[in-house]
Amino acid sequence: MSSASTQCVPPETEIASEPIVTRPATRATTTIGVHFVVDVFSFVGVSLMPLLAVTLGMGTEQKALLLALGSLCSGVVQPIVAWVSDKFDTRAVGTMGFVVAVLCIGCFGLAQNFTQLAVLYGLGAAGIGAFHPPAAAITGHLGGSKRSKYVAFFFLAGMVGGMTGNVLIPEYVAAMTPRIDGHPDTTAGLKSLLYLIPIGLACAFMLARATHGVGHRHHGAHGSHTSWDASERRRRWFAVGVLYVTNMLRFSVNMALVYLLIEWASEYVLIKHDATMMTERLSVEASKLNGIMQASMQVGMGGMGIVLGLILSARFEKLAFVVIPLLGSVALFFIPRVGAFAPGFEVPVAILATILTGVGFGAVIPVSISLAQRLLPHRTSLASGLMLGGAWTIAFMGPIVAELIHKGLANKPSAPEGLVSWVAGLDERIAKPLIEGMGLQAGFTFTAGVLLVAGLIAMLLPGELVRRVARD
């Protein structure tokens, strides 16, 4: 450590070196490759949401609740898995979580009602979440001095996996959907997800083989940790706290945008066909468009994420945390307004704006993971868990708030009558938009504002500490 706030640790206080890991590059590559498959599975439900909604008769509130449930379950489990992984220096929990996710997500087509789908969706999301902290920590550990680059590649693999899942899963289900008397049998098409289970289980086996015996703590992490004085500890935890809050806001934007894009795609298809009700045929088209939009978001997150991981210098990390979300908020604001600026080219322009929005909230996430691991070298799984799952735990509010702004309390059968009555008693200028909703554009605008706030909060990061830990 190179700071006056720390002191040298005698050599005898350092822990013994961990056993040398054989083939670290191969193990890291396998883990990164499995992350691609994990995130293909993680976006099955999102990409098929319009189709699932029609098949099971779900409304916008239930769609928002499903998205929120996925975020909550994925987020809650990650800090727990991270603590267990650090406490027992094990990777097994992540692998077991992936197995659970594969089995549950592969069975989406068997759900006969919203409750059954919600159970499968929640367990699948928890399993996906359990994979990430130990896998991210292992990848960073195997990267050594190239930790940021390895974590960026790990993050990119997930983004490409999400993009692939968003685009190909609806196409796969459509191709596997038989037609009976000229009408698509979407239930049979959804059951074809069962055929993906063997692929997922094979990847889980590869993950177990690759990560067996691999630790994830920095060499000498214990010695460095015990050498910090109280001031150094406070500054490091404060920096991690700022990263956590900003990631929480960015992930909330991510989850809100998932809902908003689903609704934007559905509305676009209805307007295109001059229809007032979503049919099974239109829902398949909406799912395909939604998949493209969700994939565009992943392109922005992953593409710039890998660029920053490869070229971003530590002296510019704080600047990136501030500026990139501010620029992304502008692009997000314009997504629902593309028709006014590019009539006839709404979809391609919306795709471009969505890519830029993905850059705005997602590009700095791998940088935040790497920085948090450097700030807490003795708790790398916990650092990863906070940056990923800890933030996801709160992000479940994103789609709920977005749906509330979009449709209002009148569209929420589960809203307490007392709350609705209280809101109705307010001034009409306040009560009417809260009860009837403010529309899709307002949802996008509010979400853009949240992303802007995330950039402003990042100004609190201690710049000197961020630059110093890059040399540790």
Beta strands, then each sheet from edge to edge (+ up, - down):
strand 1: 179-180
strand 2: 183-184
sheet 1: 1+ 2-
end
